[in-house]
Each structure stands twice: as C-alpha cells, then as structure tokens.
Amino acid sequence: MTNLAANLVTAASEHGSRPAVRLDDFVLTYSELHAQAAAAAGMLQARGIEPGDRIGIVLPNVPAFPVLFYGALLAGATVVPMNPLLKAREVEYYLKDSGMSLVFGWDGGGDAVTAGGKAVGVDAVTVSALGLSKEQVGDATPLTTPVDRADDDTAVILYTSGTTGQPKGAELTHHNLDSNARTTVDTLIEITTDDVMMGCLPLFHVFGLTCGLNAAVVSGASLTLIPRFDPAKALAVIARDRVTVFEGVPTMYAAILNNPDADGADVSSLRVCISGGSAMPVEVMRAFEEKLGCMILEGYGLSETSPVASFNQPGSERKPGSIGFPVRGCEMKLVDDEGNEVADGEPGEIAIRGEVVMKGYWNRAEATAEAIPDGWFRSGDIATRDADGYYTIVDRKKDLIIRGGYNVYPREIEEALYEHPAVAEAAVIGIKHADLGEEIGAAVAFKPGESAEPDELKAFVKERVAAYKYPRHVWVVDALPKGPTGKILRREVEAPEGTGV
C-alpha cells in the first residue's frame, strides 16, 4: 500500500504526543492531526466520495489544510490544492477542468470558492482555520486506515501552465510525493523528530507541500505555520518556537534581511535554510548569512517534478548561484532542441527523468507527450553544467514570469486584458525588479476609436485574477511586434525606459 496518508498513521503511532502542526498558540499533536483527518475522511465517505474523486482545498497555511489534505488522502481521494487568492472565475476553471466532486474554502477567504462552486454545480464547504466543526463531521464514522492506492495512482493535481493555453493539472502520484519527501528528509535537509520547520511557504504550492508538510510528517518533525508571510512575524516565530529549518523563496530572504527586526533577532536555533522557487541572488545569500549566521542551501524543481530535482546537498561542496546536482532517484541532463545532449559548459534545456517526474497532465495526452517525448521531462529552463556536475540556470526557455516566488503565466493575464472592450492586442512580459525578481508588465494596443487609461486596465485585470498576478505596469502601443504568421512576439516587447525597479 502506497497511500501517502500512511505516513501520518505511522507518525501518529510513533510520535503521537509530539506537536505536528502549530499556529501561534494552537497546536495539533500527531495523534490529534490523525484523529481530525480520520474524521474528515469519514465525512467525505459519508458524502459519497470514492477513491480517485477530486477534492479541492482552497486554504492558506492554517491547521485546516493538513487536516483536510490528509483526510482526503485517507479516503483515497485526489487532492487539488488551490491558491486562496484566486477569484471566482479562476476557481471555476479549476473545478470544471478537474471534474471536482467537492471543494473546501475557509471562512476568511471571501465568496470566491462558493461562487465558483455554484457556477459549475460543485458543493463548496466553508471551514474555519482550525478545521471541520462537529456539525460538519456529523455522525460519520472516522476512517483511521488509508484506503489502498497503487504507486501510480494520482494523489495530487497541481495546476501549472506554459505560456499558451489554459493551466494544466500536473498529476503527482503517491509514489512521486512519498519519494521526494523521503529524499528531502534523508539526504537534503536531514530532518529529525527534534526539528521545528517554518511553514511560511504556501502549502498549496508543491515546495511547501512536499518539503514542508509531507517532509515533516515523514520525519515526525513539527511544522509551525504562518498563514501569510511577513518578515517581522517570521523572525518572531523563529525565536518563539525555536525554529531549526527555514524554507523560503529568495524574496522572503530579502524581506527578512531588510527588515529592521533582523538586527538583534534571536535566530540562534536555525541550523539550515533552504531556498528554491527562483534564482537566489548571490549578494542576498551572502548578506543574509553574514547577518543571521545560517547557511542557505539552494535547490531546483518544478510542480511536474514533485518538486525537488537538484540541490546543493549536505556533505558536498556548496556553489552559490548554482542549483546543485541531481537528488536521489533523479537524473538530469541538458539537451538542445533536437534532444541531443550538450557538452559541459554549453547551455541546454534541463531534461529530467526518475521517480520525481509526474504521471502526466490531467486529461491532456498531447501536452504530456510534448513535455515527456522520450521518457525525459523537458523543463523549459536553460542551464549550464560544470565539470563537477553542478547546474546553473541561465535563462528560461518559456516566457514564465516568477514574481516573488509565484508563477505568473502571461497568456492568462492577456486573456483577462482581452476581456476589456477597448483592447485589441496585449502582450504580458516580466520586468526585472530588485526585490520581487520580476514584476508584471503589459503592452496593449486599442481597437480603432477606443481608448482606456493604464490605471483603468490595471484595475480591470485586478478584479479578474489573483492580486499577485495583475500588471503593475501598463503602457499603450500602436501595435505589437509579430512574426510571419501574425503571432505576437513577446520576446520583442520592451518596457518603456525606466519601468524596471
């Protein structure tokens, strides 16, 4: 039996009295987390949920997330985590595309989940930050033992996207996620039951889900949650809870480094810091380590690889600026456009093979075949490899924008702009930003006789997508650059001088 939830059952048996999840003064031990997850699983079964059914979770980092996540897995369901900042039209798409049976929202998240569910006829259940109420569980019999699932059964569908088309659901199997969590615990962070891990990475994101929640459960460590990242709060929690492992994206490290509370903060409990999500500026790494006295280890991965594919691993040389070398159970190589391996020192697209690679994209056979044409997953990221086998990212083949560690896909924002009655053409690009890595910019051309102010367009898109996605910079052009077939060429779109920060 490979059900990922078996790890929680084991943790409850071996470390039942130890704190599993903490949110300020609220603590769930492993026994309590298992009991609440079992109650959630029983409730799902009572509602007719069957193995393989898709269950949505639209929650921030609150105790209800691990309760519902493991509850759904115990029942044999497939979990579809979603960003709680999504608007109703975005939630509606995910519900419809995944064929979801039920979706959980939270009582502090507005009505986007309820509205999205109503639009497509999917039941939406609103829960508190701490979990299900007694009334919601009802008299359902708790399900304490996981429903049997096969190695390659889908445990989680994580929506991601290229730069064209709608978001695609990456199917991560029970084995994918279990393997990557165990690799994280055993060989990368070397987590033990004595560790207290910082849970400020979103649990709906694969980095926080695998390297935070699932790794903590595998090892019996404690995960202390922050629902929304704030550098001063993070420093206070590190001191209060004696955090030993901090995981974050580069913008989090920069925010902590530049926060006034960092001077004199008690971070003596930290033994290791982990960075991923986007490239860590070497200067930020150096300054952070100098001020706070804790080494940062940088790695690389994607939603499609569960996520960790390479890492600057303990016991080996650390090369700042690099993403290290492949992790256990994973192979990497660099290839040209024809799939031929390139020589060391030459740029090529990262291709990945092994037990970390997804099953495929949900209901998208052609996209799966394109992404994994020969057993090797094509990442879309361009890198070089040195003579020691360390990889360094040099560019992105795809037009993906990473703003503050969050993926933003240009096509999605362009589609929202096209909904404005005055817009004829739109191209969304990333603009270099000192703190966020990249900011969102949009060039627009209007229909004949139509016009709109840039601020109006910003507000228009802001109403339609999550707050981190809308363009902060909008400028008007007569026409956008196009190729021979009339396709808009994003790579030739340039932001006005002085737009970058």
N, C-alpha and C positions, 0 to 999 in steps of 0.2 A: 504494500500500500504506500502510495507516494503523496497522498493529500498533504499539502503544505501545512494545514492546520494541525497535523500530528505533532509538529514542533511545539505548539502551545500545550498540547496534552502532556507531552514529556516534561516541559518546563514546569507545569503545574504540579506534576508528580515529584520532580526532583528539587524544585526551588519554590514550593508553594507559598511560603511565608515571605519571600523576598519581594520588594517593590518591583512591579513590572512597568507601570506607566504612572507618571506623576504630572499633575497640572497645578502648580503652586501648592496649596495645602491639601489638594485632593490626590489620594494615592490608591491605585489598584494593585494588590498583590497578584502574583501569578495564579493563585487559586481563585481569586475574585475575578480576574480577567477571563479565565477559563469558564467560570460559572456564568458570567454575564454573556459571553459568546455562545455558550451552550443554550442559554435561554433565548437568545436571538435566533439561533439555528432552529430551535423548536418552533418559535413563532413563524419562521419562514416556511417550515414544513407544514404547519397548520394552515398557512395561506395557500398551499398547493405548489410551492416552489419545488422543482425537481432538479436532479443533478444536470449541470450544463446550462441551466437557465441563467440569464444575465441579470445581475443585481447592481444598480448604480449607487455610488456613495459620493455625495457632494458635500464634503465637510472639510473644515480647516483642521489643524492639529489639536484636536481635543480628544479626550478619552473615548468618546463615542465612536471615533474612527476605528481604532483597533478592535473594539467590541464587535462592530458590525462587519468589519473586514474578515475577522476570523470566524464570526458567526456564519457568514455566507459561505465561507470555505468549508466549515464543518458540515453544512448541509449539502455540500457538493456543487454549489453554485459557482458561476464565474463572476468575478468582481470587475466592475467598470468604474474606476476612480475618476472623479472629475473635479476641476478647479472650482471652488465655491464662488469665485469672482465671475463665473460665466453668466451671461444674460440668457433670458428665456429662449431666444431664437437659437442660441448655441446649444443649450441643454436639449432642446427639441431635436436637433440634428443627431446628437449622440444617442438619444433614446430610440429614435427611429432607425438609425443605421445599425445599432447593435441588436435590435429586436428585444429590448429590455422588458423584463417582467415586472420589475418594481424598482423604485428609486428612493433613496433616503436623502433628505435635506435636513438642515438644522434650523432651530428657531431663531437664530441670529443672522440668518442669511437672506432675508427678504423673500420675495414670492417667485423668484425665477424658476425654481425647481417645480413648485406647484403649477405654475403657468405652463412650463414646458411639458409636464406630465399630462396636464389637461388637454393640451393641443393634440397630443398623439394617443390619448387614451391609456396612459400608463399610470398605475397607482403611485402616488407620492406620499411618503410617510415623513412627517416632520418630527425630529427628535431633539432632545436637549443636548448640550455639550457633553453631559456625563453619561448619556446612553438612553436606552429604552425605559419607559415608565412601566410600572406594574400593570397599568391598564392596557398598554400596548402589547405586552407579553401575554396577558390574559392567563388562561389555564393551560396553555400549551406545555407539553412535556419537554423538558430540556434535552437536547441532543449532545451528549458529552463525548461520544465517539465519532470520529470523522467518517463520513460516507466514503467508501472506496473510490479512488480515482486512479487512472493509469498515468504512467510517467508523462505521456504526451497529451494528456487532457489539458485543456486550457484553464488556467487558474485566474488569470487577469487579462483584460483587454485594455491596453493603454493607447489612447488616441494620439497620433502624431501625424505629421504631414510633410510632404515635399513642398515645392513652391508652386505646384499646379494641382488643380483639383481639390476636392474636399478632404478633410482629415481622414486618415486611415487608422484602423484599430490593430495595433500590434498584439498578436496572441502570444502571451508568455505562459509556458506550461508550468505545472507543478515542479517538474524536474529543473527547468530553467531557473526558477526563482529559488528553489531549495539549494541548488548547486552554487549559485552566485552568492547567496547569503552565507553559506558554509565557507566558501573561499574567502570572503570578506573577514569572517570571524577567525579562521585558522591561519591564513597566510598574509593578509593585508593589514588589518588593524590589530590582530591578535587579541581579540576581546575575551574577557573572562567574566565570571559572575560578580566580580568586585567592581567592574566598570560602571560608570554612570555616563550615559551618552546624551548629548544635546540633541533634542528633537526640534530643531528650527527649520530644517529642510521640509518642504511640504510632503506629507505622506501620500498625496495623490500623484506625486512625481516619483518616477522609478528610483531615483537616487535616494530619496528619503525613505521610500518603501522598503527597498532591499537592504541598503547599508545602514539604515536606522532601525525601523520597526522589526523587519524579519531577522536581521542580524542580532538584535537584542534578544529576541525570543529564542533563537537557536542557542545562544550562549548563556541565557539566564541573567543578562545584564539589565540595568534599569534605564528607561528612556524618559527623560524629563522634557515636557512639551512646551513650546511657545506657539500659540495659535497664529500670530503674525509677527514676523521678525522685526525686532527693534534692538539696536546695538546696546543701549543702556540696559534694557531688560535682559539681554543675553549675558552681559557681564555680571549683572546681579544674580542671575540663576546659576552661573558658573560658580560664583562664590558661595551661594546659599546651599546648593545641592552637591557641591564638591565634584563638579563635572570633570571627567577624565578624558573623554573623547569628544572633540568638536568636529562636526561635519558641516561644510558650507560651500557656497559658491563664492567666487572672488569678490563680488560686490559686498558680501557680508563681511569678509575680512577687511575690506577697505573701510566699510562703515564703522566697524569696531575700532580699527586703527585710528580713525579720525574723530572718534567720539571723545569728548572731554573726560568721561568717566574711565577711559582706558588708562589714564595716568594714575598710578597708585592702586589700580584694581587688583583684587586678590584672585589671581588665576593660577595659584601655585599647585592646584590639584590637576591641571591639564598635563597629560603625558603625550598626546599626539593630536594633531589637527589634520583634517582631510579636506582636500579641495577638488572640485570637479564642476561640470556644467558648462564651463567655458575656460579659456586660457587664463591662467593666473599671471598677471604682470609680475615680472621678477622683482621689480622695485617694491611692490606691495608686499610680496613674500618676505623680502629682506627686512623691510621696516617693521612688519608685524612680528617676525621672530625676534628682532632686536628689542622691541618694546615689551612684548609679552612673554618672551622666553620659551616658546613652544614651537617645535618643528612642524612645518606643513609638508605633507606628502600629497603630491598631485597625481591624479589618475584621469582616465578617459573611458567613456562609454556612451551608449545610446539607449533609448527606450527599447529598440529592437534587440539589444544585447544584454538585457536583464539587470543592471546596465554595465557592470564593470568589465572592460575588455583588457585594459592595460593599466599599470600602476608603478609608481616609484616604490618598490617593495622593501620592507624592513630587512636589514641584513645585507642589502646591496647598496651600491653607490647611488646617491640621490643626485639627479641632474636637474637643477632648477630650470624651468622653462620647457622641460620635456614631459611627456605623459608616461614615461617609464617603458616597461616591456610587458608582453602578454601575461595575463594571470593564469593560474592553474585551470586546466580544462579549456583553454582558448588558444587558437592560433591566429596570427596576424601576418599580413604581407602587404606590399604596395604594388599596385598594378597600373598599367596605362589603360587607355580607352579600349584597347583590344583584349584586355585581360592578361597581358603579359607582365610578368614580374619585373620591376625596375631594379637597378643596381643601388647599393648603399650610397647615400648622399644625393640621389636623384629624387625629385618629387613624384609621388604617385598617390592614387586613391587607396585609402585604407580598406582592405578586404579582411573579413573576419569569419572564422569557422570554429565550431566547437559547441559544447553543451550550453553556452550562453545565448546562442542565436535563437531568435523567436521561431515559432512554428510557421508563421506567415502572417499576412494581413487578412483580417476578418472579411470573408466573402469577396476577396479581391485576388483571384488567381493570377491575373495578368500582372498586377503590381508586385505580387510575391515573386513571380518568375523573373521580373525585371530586377528586383532587389537582390535575389539569390539565383543568379543564372547558372551557376556551376557548383553549387554547394558552398560558395563563399558569399557572405553578405557584403554588398557594396555600401559603404558608409556615407559616401558623398563628401568625405573630408580628405583633404590633400595633406600629406605629411612627408617627412624625410626620415630615414633610419640611419643611425651612425654605425660604426664598426662594432660597437658593444651591444647592438640590438635595441637601443633606446629610440623611441619615436618622438618626433616633434611636429606638431600641427603647424602648417604654414598658410593654409587658406581653406576655404570651404568651396567645394565644387557646386553645391547647391546654394541658392540665394537665401537660405535660412538666416533670420536675424535673431541674435541672442541678446535680449535686453535684461540686464540684471539677473542673468541666470535662467530666465524664462524664454522658451522658444516662441518666436512670433513668425508666422508664415505669411509672406507678402500677399499671396493670392486671396487669402481670407479677408484681409483689410481692404484690398482692392475691390472685392465683391461688395463690401459694405459701402465703399465710396460710390460704386456704380449705381447704388440704390438712390442716390441723390439725383433729383430730376435735372440738375444743371450739368452734371458731369458726363463728358463724352469718353474720356480716356483717363486712366490712372495707373501710376506705377509707384510701388512702395519699395523703399530701399532702407538699408541700415546706414546710419551716420555715426561715425566714431564719437564716443563720449567717454570722458575721463573716468567717471565713476561707474556708469552702467555698462561700459563696454561698447554698447551700441544704443542709439536712440532711433525711433521710428520717424521716417520722413516720407512724404508723399508728394509727387508731382502730378498735377491734374490739368487737363485741358477741357474746356467747356464746349457744350453744344452751341451752334450758331445762335446768337441773340440771347444766350443765357449767361448768368454770372452768379457768383457767390463769394462771400468773404472767407478767407482761410479759417478764421475762428469759427465761422458757422459750420464749415466742413469738419473741423476737429470735433465740435460738439455733436454733430450728426453721427459720426462714427463712434464716438464715446458712448452713445446711447445703445449701440448695437453690438459692441464687443467688450470683453473684459478690460478693466481700467488700464492694465499694463500694456495693452495692445494698440490703443488708438494713437495716431500720429501726432507727435508734439510739434512737428514742423510740416507745414503745408505751403506749397508755392505753386503759382499758376504759370503754365507754359502755353505757347500757341499750339504745339503738337509734340508728341513723344517720339523718340527715335525708334525706327522699325527696321526689321530685316526684310529680305527679298519677298517673303511670303506675307508680310504685313504684321508679323508678330512683334509686339513691343519688346524692345531690348533693354531690360532693366540695367544691365551692366554698363550701358552708355548714359544712363540717367545720372546727372550730377546735381548735388545740392547747391544752392546759392552760396557764394563765398561768405564765410563767417558763420554758417549754420552750425557746424560742429562745436562741441564744447570740450 
